[in-house]
Amino acid sequence: LFTLSHLQAVFFIIFADAFHAQRQDRTLEPPRVLMLGGPGTGKSTAVHAVMWYTAQHGQPAWLSTSAFAWTAALAFNTSVHRSLSTHTMFQICVRPAYQLRSGADAAQKVRANVGRGAICVDEIAYNSLEHIGACSASCNKHIASRDMHPSHPACDTFAGLPTALTGDSSQHTSPAGTPVYKYAKQLRDNPAFRPTLDPARTTSGGEARTWALRQERLEQGFKAY
């Protein structure tokens, strides 16, 4: 059904191996994949191949798929698979930005939407680093890490689940927040680089809390990306 290029095949094999490792209770360092390419280069085909494969093994929802814009998420909807916006998938508030929805209902929805398989966030350039950080923080908050001690470094992002971030880093401009490519040069020049927002100019405690939350999400998103 799929004719994959060698690069698409690498993506497929990585996630097929992670899928079978979970089915066999085999310990595997969770893969973290950044798949970039312009329109028509086959990113969606590679993701669909993984979705089709897991569906053949009775787990069509193993790879949870989402995108910032729900219209982009529709690209992965099938008769047996539901793709969602990142706000819905990870229960993130629109206002205030980067804030996670609270309560048992939000926690249950995140666990139901994301599951315990793997995660794919598409149209990555449309997400700010802070928004990616909120997605990761939601998983860390609501989903128990799989097969690893919570202190394992992989558990710092997306609850230690296999994760793919896909898209074209220059195709869109994020609606708000820090673009994913903003610190590329600093990181290239200094692998130990960590981002810091400009000092907050606050006039109230609420503004200070908002700035602190954004800084926290920026650090989480930078680590995940």
N, C-alpha and C positions, 0 to 999 in steps of 0.2 A: 504493500500500500504506500510505502514511503521510499523514495530514492534519496538517501542522505549523502551529502558531501562528507569528506573526511572530518571537517570541523563540526558539522552537525552530528556526525556519528560519535565524536568524542563526548559531546554534551549528553547524547542519548545513553552511552555506555556508563558514564559517571552516575547518572541518576538511576539507571536500571540496576547497577550494582548496589546503590544505596537502598533501593526498593527491596532487593532480595536479601540484603544484610538484615533489614528489619524483619522480614518474614522468617528468617532463619535464626533470629536472636543472635546474630553475629555482630560483634563489636566493630564499628567502623567509624573512623574520624569523619564527622559530617562534612560533605563537600560544600564548598562555597564558590559559586561560579558567577562571574561577570561576563555576560555575552552581549557584545556590542556590534552594531552593524547598521548600515543605512537601510532605508525601505527596500523590501524585495530581496534581501540577502539571505532569507531563510530562517530567521530567528523563530518565528511563530511555528514553522514547520517542525523544527526540532522539538519545541515544547509539545506540540500536538502528537508527535511520535511517542513521547514519554507517556502522555495521557492515554493514548490508544493502547500502549503496551500494558500499563497497569490495569486498564479496563478489561483486557483479555484475561487477567488474573483475578478478576472479581473485585478490584479496588479502584473504581473510576475517580474517586475523590482523593486518592493518595496525594497527588500533587495539587495543592490549593493554588489557584491563580487569581491575580488581582491586578488592577491598574488604578492610578489616581483618578482618571476619568472613567466613568462607568461605560461610556461608549467604546473606549479602548478595551475594557474588560470583556465586552461582548465577543471579541475575536476568539475567545476560548470557550464560549458556551457551546455545549452539545446536548444531545438528548439525555445524557447520563452524567453530565458535569456542569456545575454552576460556577461561573466566574463572577467576582464582585468588585466593586470599587474598594480601594484601600480603606476609606473611611468606614465602610460597612464591614469589611473583612476583619479589621483589627479594632473596630469600635473606637474610632478617633473622633473627637468633637471638631466641627467646622469652626465654631467660635466657643471659647477661645482656642486659637490654633495650637496644635500639638498636645492638647489636653486629652487624656484618656477618659472614656466614659466609665463611670463607677457603678458599683452594685452587682448583685448576683446575676442579674439578667445579662449585663454586658459581658461578664466573665463566661457565662454559659454560651453566649453567642460566639465569642472568640474561639472557645474550645471546639464548638460545633463547626465553625467556618474553616478554621485552620487545620484541625485534626491533629494527628500525631505522625503524619507522613513527611511531606516536604513542602516547600514554599517557593512560588515564583511570582515576582513582582515585575510587571512589564511597563513599557514606556518610562524607563527609569529617569530620564532627563526631566520629565514633568513633575518629578518628586524633588523637593528640596532635601538637603541633608537632614534638616530638622524633622521633616515628615518621615523619612526613612527611619530616623531614630525613634519616632513615636511608634511606628509599626513594630520595630524590634522590641521596644519597651513593653508593648502590649503583650507580645508573646512571652517575654520573660516574666511578666506579672501573672499571666493566667494559665500558662501551659508548663507542666512539669518537664524538666529536661529528660531526655530519653537515653537510657543506658550509660549515663555519665554522672559522675559526682557533680553537684552544683558548682563546685569550685573550679571545674575544668574550664580553661579559657574559651572553648567553643560555646559554652553556655552564656557568655556575655552578650551574644547577639542571636536573636530569633530562637531563643530557648534551646539552642543546640541542634536545631533541625537542619537537614540539608536545604540549602537556599540558593536560588538563582535570581539575579537581578539582570534584566534584559532590556534592550532598547538601543537608542542612538543618542549618545551623550550630548550632541549638539542639535538634535532635531527640534527640541522645544525649549522654552524658557519656563522655569518653575514659576507658578503663580505668585508665590511669596517665599521668603526664606532664602537660604544659601544654595546656589546652584551646585550640583554634584561635582562639577569640574573645577570649582573655585580654587581649591588648594592643591591641584595636581602638581604644579611646579615646585611648591614648597616640599611636598612629600617626596618628589623625585630627588630633590637636592638633599633632603634630610629625612631618612626613613623613620626617625623618631619624632617627627613633627606632629604636634597636636594643635587643633584650631582653638582660637579664643575669640569671642565676639568683642567688638569695641566696648569699652566700659559703659555701663548703663547710665543714662541720664534720667533718673527717676524722681518723681515728685510725690510718690505715695508708696505705701507698702505693697499695694496691688501691682504696680508697675515693676517693682523690684522682684516680686515673685514671678511675674511673667518673664522677665529677663533671665532669671535663674533657671526657669523651666526651659526656655529656648536654648540656653547654653548647655544644659544637660542633654537635650535632644540632639543638639548639634554634635556633641561628642559621641553620642550613641550612633548617630547616623554616619559619622565619619568612620567609626570603627567598623560598622556593618558594610559600608561601601568600599 
